[in-house]
């Protein structure tokens, strides 16, 4: 299976993307390389390989216990704020 320039333009249209001819040609080549790599992987015998849930082994120490703790006080929460006004962080105005 190979991807054509029309396939790329069709998918771009579905995603509401406007691509130039050069961009569509580049994406076509990239997608065909990806499909070629998948074909290479499909040639491997994976009949004796068990399915994985995760690529790396997860141990019990990976996650901490979900325990309720005391919340931060206002003073501690604002301690490292670059600018604070009593109980609030002060940030620059974004919308005029």
C-alpha distance (Angstrom), angle and dihedral (degrees) to the residues before:
residue distance angle dihedral
X1 . . .
X2 3.76 . .
X3 3.78 132.9 .
X4 3.79 119.4 -121.5
X5 3.76 128.4 -152.7
X6 3.81 87.8 -108.5
X7 3.82 89.7 56.4
X8 3.79 89.9 53.2
X9 3.81 91.9 48.5
X10 3.83 90.3 48.1
X11 3.81 93.0 52.4
X12 3.80 90.9 43.5
X13 3.81 89.0 52.8
X14 3.81 90.9 51.0
X15 3.82 89.0 51.2
X16 3.82 89.8 45.7
X17 3.79 91.8 -119.1
X18 3.78 124.9 146.3
X19 3.79 111.7 -144.6
X20 3.76 128.8 -173.7
X21 3.80 118.2 -132.5
X22 3.82 90.2 -102.9
X23 3.80 92.5 50.9
X24 3.81 91.8 47.8
X25 3.80 90.6 49.3
X26 3.82 91.1 49.7
X27 3.79 92.5 48.8
X28 3.81 90.6 47.9
X29 3.80 90.1 55.1
X30 3.82 91.9 45.9
X31 3.81 92.8 49.6
X32 3.79 91.9 48.4
X33 3.81 90.1 51.2
X34 3.81 89.8 51.4
X35 3.81 91.8 49.6
X36 3.81 90.0 47.5
X37 3.79 90.2 53.3
X38 3.80 90.5 49.4
X39 3.81 89.1 52.2
X40 3.81 88.3 52.4
X41 3.81 90.5 51.4
X42 3.82 91.1 48.0
X43 3.82 88.8 60.1
X44 3.82 90.5 66.0
X45 3.79 120.0 97.8
X46 3.80 105.6 -120.1
X47 3.81 97.5 162.5
X48 3.84 92.4 112.9
X49 3.82 95.6 43.6
X50 3.78 116.5 101.0
X51 3.82 116.8 -136.0
X52 3.79 115.7 -100.1
X53 3.76 128.9 -136.3
X54 3.79 91.0 -167.2
X55 3.77 132.8 16.6
X56 3.79 91.8 -133.2
X57 3.76 126.9 43.9
X58 3.78 112.4 -99.1
X59 3.77 116.5 -147.3
X60 3.78 129.1 -163.0
X61 3.82 90.3 -106.8
X62 3.79 92.1 63.5
X63 3.78 94.0 81.8
X64 3.77 127.4 49.1
X65 3.77 121.8 -135.0
X66 3.77 114.9 -92.9
X67 3.78 100.8 -118.1
X68 3.79 128.9 161.9
X69 3.80 112.8 -117.3
X70 3.76 135.6 -179.0
X71 3.81 111.9 -82.9
X72 3.80 120.2 -118.2
X73 3.76 117.1 -89.5
X74 3.82 118.6 -119.6
X75 3.79 90.3 -107.1
X76 3.81 93.5 52.3
X77 3.81 93.1 44.8
X78 3.81 92.6 51.2
X79 3.81 95.7 39.3
X80 3.83 94.9 98.5
X81 3.79 97.3 32.4
X82 3.81 112.6 126.0
X83 3.81 88.9 -140.0
X84 3.81 129.2 8.5
X85 3.80 136.2 174.2
X86 3.83 111.5 -155.6
X87 3.83 102.9 -67.2
X88 3.83 100.2 -0.9
X89 3.78 141.9 71.8
X90 3.80 112.1 -116.5
X91 3.78 114.4 -140.4
X92 3.79 132.4 176.3
X93 3.78 116.5 -90.3
X94 3.81 110.7 -97.6
X95 3.79 102.2 179.6
X96 3.78 119.4 49.9
